[in-house]
Every structure is written in structure tokens, then in C-alpha cells.
Amino acid sequence: MAIVVRIDVELAKRKMSVGEFAEKVGLTPANVAVLKNGRAKAVRFSTLEAMCRVLECQPGDLLEFVDDEEEPAS
């Protein structure tokens, strides 16, 4: 099971830099990078709420479940 973080997609849609996003959300750019690169083990709901508020999106726009057990389509 894997949760894929799609922050980069939402930032690109809005032409927003990581630095600007980090400042508006209240995170360090390094922590945003950890989220973007899939190295985060957890996300606080308050952080998720702030990210959604800044990006004007829903949590499902930022997070996607990818089932590692599914066989690739032929």
C-alpha cells in the first residue's frame, strides 16, 4: 500500500513555488520536499487543512492511494 502525495501537481497548476507554498502553509521548504518526495510517514490534519486552504483544493487532490498489490494492466 502506498499513499502518493500530489503537491507538485497542484503547485504547478497554480504556478506557485515551493518556497511560497511553504511560507503560506507554515512549513519549512525542507518539510515540503519531504512531503513531495514521499518520504513523510504522517501528515497532521491541521497541516493538510492548511495545504488545502492555500491551494484551494480537497485532500483527495493532494493524496492518492496506489495499491502495490495490483498487477499491472496488460
GUTI-868005 format. One record per residue (C-alpha): residue in three letters; residue number from 1; x, y, z. Coordinates in nm, 3 decimals, m for minus. Example, Ala and Ser with C-alpha at 12.3 -4.5 7.8 and 13.67 -1.06 7.14 Angstrom:
2
   residuo   num        px        py        pz
       ALA     1     1.230    m0.450     0.780
       SER     2     1.367    m0.106     0.714
//
This chain:
74
   residuo   num        px        py        pz
       MET     1     0.000     0.000     0.000
       ALA     2     0.127     0.345    m0.086
       ILE     3    m0.008     0.693    m0.047
       VAL     4     0.124     0.921    m0.319
       VAL     5     0.142     1.294    m0.243
       ARG     6     0.049     1.514    m0.540
       ILE     7     0.156     1.854    m0.406
       ASP     8     0.380     1.912    m0.709
       VAL     9     0.082     1.877    m0.945
       GLU    10    m0.125     2.130    m0.750
       LEU    11     0.169     2.372    m0.723
       ALA    12     0.228     2.352    m1.099
       LYS    13    m0.141     2.420    m1.172
       ARG    14    m0.114     2.739    m0.969
       LYS    15     0.239     2.832    m1.080
       MET    16     0.333     2.851    m0.711
       SER    17     0.687     2.791    m0.589
       VAL    18     0.772     2.553    m0.307
       GLY    19     0.907     2.846    m0.107
       GLU    20     0.589     3.050    m0.144
       PHE    21     0.375     2.745    m0.061
       ALA    22     0.587     2.659     0.244
       GLU    23     0.561     3.015     0.377
       LYS    24     0.183     3.032     0.331
       VAL    25     0.128     2.690     0.492
       GLY    26     0.374     2.746     0.776
       LEU    27     0.621     2.471     0.686
       THR    28     0.988     2.479     0.600
       PRO    29     1.077     2.419     0.235
       ALA    30     1.265     2.109     0.355
       ASN    31     0.945     1.967     0.507
       VAL    32     0.754     2.039     0.188
       ALA    33     1.024     1.848     0.000
       VAL    34     0.981     1.552     0.238
       LEU    35     0.608     1.551     0.161
       LYS    36     0.657     1.595    m0.214
       ASN    37     0.913     1.317    m0.238
       GLY    38     0.700     1.066    m0.050
       ARG    39     0.935     1.035     0.247
       ALA    40     0.682     1.158     0.506
       LYS    41     0.544     0.896     0.743
       ALA    42     0.250     1.108     0.860
       VAL    43     0.070     1.437     0.799
       ARG    44    m0.120     1.624     1.067
       PHE    45    m0.477     1.710     0.979
       SER    46    m0.402     2.073     1.066
       THR    47    m0.120     2.071     0.808
       LEU    48    m0.342     1.903     0.549
       GLU    49    m0.611     2.162     0.619
       ALA    50    m0.361     2.447     0.573
       MET    51    m0.234     2.296     0.246
       CYS    52    m0.591     2.264     0.115
       ARG    53    m0.672     2.618     0.220
       VAL    54    m0.365     2.763     0.045
       LEU    55    m0.417     2.556    m0.271
       GLU    56    m0.798     2.587    m0.263
       CYS    57    m0.837     2.213    m0.314
       GLN    58    m0.965     1.899    m0.142
       PRO    59    m0.748     1.643     0.044
       GLY    60    m0.811     1.396    m0.238
       ASP    61    m0.641     1.636    m0.478
       LEU    62    m0.322     1.607    m0.272
       LEU    63    m0.327     1.241    m0.168
       GLU    64    m0.378     0.930    m0.380
       PHE    65    m0.389     0.564    m0.274
       VAL    66    m0.195     0.331    m0.501
       ASP    67    m0.233    m0.041    m0.436
       ASP    68     0.111    m0.204    m0.461
       GLU    69    m0.054    m0.545    m0.479
       GLU    70    m0.242    m0.480    m0.803
       GLU    71    m0.098    m0.648    m1.105
       PRO    72    m0.007    m0.411    m1.388
       ALA    73    m0.258    m0.395    m1.671
       SER    74    m0.152    m0.588    m1.982
//
